[in-house]
């Protein structure tokens, strides 16, 4: 018996030793294979990089104005304000769709051709995935704690993952449907009250505050910071808040001198710094107390059920069950969401309404589509959007012809690159000209004409534009993660206005003035019109 045990023990010992030996050999083999693959990969990359550098030496930089020593084209940037109009005219005079302008030590590379735009955001998306550091970006993001304007780093990866999986996901979009529907009803209530008071509708006020109301309702479960107005319009608090949002947007990457010559930061030589800091402070002065109060409610156990996006942000946990986000991350990400979601829908629909009032036949076609698809016995809903191709084409054409900003957010090259046979050095800011892309005559016949039918084709019309013939929500890894929300807000805003009311220019006005503001791309005069109800009285909401 002892002999048998000893034999058995020896067998297991030998087996264990053999297994350990085999495991060690396998581990060594795996290590050697991994090392070999790593070495080969490194050699291949090095060879490619060397070949690339050799080829790039034979390429020229994009055309552009001759820079001054040390300061580049800063003098021209200061002299020819607004700078974005000077750049567009410069590219037009040079007959080029890409150029390089030297601001201090920064290479600024505007692009107005969809082929080159796709090279940046599709072919070389990984290279152009970062953002520049500027005062406006730092102020908007609370020190680069958010997503849109944050350089490519772990913080950006963390926040973008949270947005796409927890905040802007299709499931979350569906969860918040009723809050958006409440604000679509309030829009109708507000416009109806302007008719009752025999007033024209200020379309800039109505569209901007519809957007502000939607986001406040989705984030804070409230429409107003203050008491609001009995007619459903914004109160002084909401007006100040949304004005601050648009001021922050106006000066975001606004060709501030200290962005290109950082040693001048604090001197505020062009007056932008004070507007940037004050606007972002105003936004947070309204929002942060609500966030602090809600965080305390969750900590104390007073609040136990999630109702809105703020609750989602606060209740996110890491793998150890601890809060995933700090209070500062929550506050600044919510501020960025607010800034990023209001501008596109409101600007597009103000312009669309102005264009359609000057072309009544377009207004008629859009209204006829709504009557055909939805009817006149109920209000249009989000579920109708897939069938409203002409209405969406009207909004899409406004995005093309009248972008909210002259350029999209700059993309910083993280290594040397080639775009359109031009050498683009590492650190360059490549930016798409929204204005130039949408009005490029090589892409768009009769580009200055507002013509929604150019977007009608087989299949469903969508507001996204992945071929970058113009810019709505951009594309690539730095593209807008909330294109579904933006498309939904834009379409519902226009659809409710057209379905519920017959629109005419104000009395004694034969044609809407569509001139642009000099230093922005908004109408120089806010568009106003008279709205007359066209549905049965019982369909109009009776309270805000």
ZITARA-V552428 format. One record per run of one state. SS is the DSSP state (hx for helix, st for strand, lp for the rest). FROM is the first residue (numbers start at 1). TO is the last residue. If there is no record, write none. Layout:
SS,FROM,TO  SS,FROM,TO
This chain:
lp,1,1  hx,2,56  lp,57,67  st,68,68  lp,69,71  st,72,72  lp,73,73  hx,74,79  lp,80,82  hx,83,94  lp,95,97  st,98,98  lp,99,100  st,101,103  lp,104,105  st,106,111  lp,112,113  hx,114,123  lp,124,129  st,130,130  lp,131,134  hx,135,141  lp,142,153  hx,154,167  lp,168,169  hx,170,175  lp,176,176  hx,177,196  lp,197,200  st,201,202  hx,203,220  lp,221,235  hx,236,250  lp,251,256  hx,257,260  lp,261,261  hx,262,264  lp,265,271  hx,272,300  lp,301,308  hx,309,315  lp,316,316  st,317,317  lp,318,322  st,323,323  lp,324,326  hx,327,358  lp,359,359  hx,360,373  lp,374,381  hx,382,387  lp,388,388  hx,389,401  lp,402,406  st,407,407  lp,408,410  st,411,412  lp,413,416  st,417,419  lp,420,421  st,422,424  lp,425,428  st,429,433  hx,434,438  lp,439,451  hx,452,455  lp,456,482  hx,483,500  st,501,505  lp,506,515  st,516,516  lp,517,522  st,523,523  lp,524,527  st,528,533  lp,534,536  hx,537,539  lp,540,544
